[in-house]
């Protein structure tokens, strides 16, 4: 019985990792947290997984959202020059 429980736990962990990877991929296409949350809920339904409580949903979506924001900022800093960033900053302050 113990090996059966252990394999079930490993299976749940693998599913959790798979769903989180799908969310990271989806975050690129969903610039708003609400859309990302809808995508997450659709993924849970598609995989026949019970929808977690609000706090758990919030933690997962926030984690993915923060990761995506950091990825975008790093790309922005990596692929733009100092002058380009100044120009973008000045355009943002004009609006």
C-alpha positions in Angstrom: 0.0 0.0 0.0 2.9 2.4 0.8 4.4 2.1 -2.7 1.0 2.9 -4.2 0.7 6.1 -2.1 4.2 7.1 -3.1 3.5 6.6 -6.8 0.3 8.6 -6.4 2.2 11.5 -4.8 4.9 11.4 -7.5 2.1 11.5 -10.1 0.5 14.5 -8.5 3.8 16.3 -8.4 4.4 15.6 -12.0 1.0 16.9 -12.9 1.6 20.0 -10.9 4.9 20.7 -12.7 3.2 20.0 -16.1 0.4 22.5 -15.4 2.8 25.1 -14.1 4.9 24.8 -17.2 1.8 25.3 -19.3 1.0 28.4 -17.3 4.4 29.8 -17.9 3.9 29.3 -21.6 0.5 30.8 -21.5 1.6 33.9 -19.6 3.4 35.1 -22.7 0.1 35.4 -24.5 -2.0 36.7 -21.6 -0.9 40.1 -20.5 -3.5 40.4 -17.8 -3.7 38.3 -14.7 -7.4 37.7 -15.1 -6.9 36.1 -18.5 -4.1 34.0 -17.1 -6.3 32.9 -14.3 -9.0 31.9 -16.8 -6.4 29.9 -18.7 -5.3 28.2 -15.5 -8.9 27.3 -14.6 -9.5 25.9 -18.1 -6.3 23.8 -17.8 -7.6 22.4 -14.5 -10.9 21.5 -16.0 -9.3 20.0 -19.0 -7.1 17.8 -16.8 -10.1 17.0 -14.5 -8.4 18.5 -11.5 -10.4 20.0 -8.6 -10.2 23.8 -8.5 -8.2 24.9 -5.5 -9.1 27.6 -3.0 -8.8 31.3 -3.7 -5.5 31.7 -1.8 -3.9 28.8 -3.7 -5.1 30.2 -7.0 -3.8 33.6 -6.1 -0.4 32.2 -5.1 0.0 30.2 -8.3 -1.1 33.1 -10.6 1.1 35.6 -8.8 4.1 33.3 -9.0 3.7 32.8 -12.7 2.9 36.5 -13.3 6.0 37.7 -11.4 8.2 35.2 -13.3 6.8 36.6 -16.6 7.4 40.2 -15.6 11.0 39.5 -14.6 11.5 37.7 -17.9 10.2 40.7 -19.8 12.3 43.2 -17.8 15.4 41.1 -18.3 14.8 41.0 -22.1 14.1 44.7 -22.2 17.4 45.4 -20.4 19.3 42.9 -22.4 18.1 44.0 -25.9 17.9 47.8 -25.6 20.6 50.3 -25.3 20.8 53.0 -22.7 19.7 55.6 -25.3 16.7 53.5 -26.4 15.6 53.1 -22.8 15.9 56.9 -22.2 13.7 57.5 -25.3 11.1 55.0 -24.2 11.1 56.5 -20.7 10.6 60.0 -22.1 7.7 58.7 -24.3 6.0 57.1 -21.4 6.2 60.4 -19.4 4.6 62.3 -22.2 1.4 60.3 -22.0 
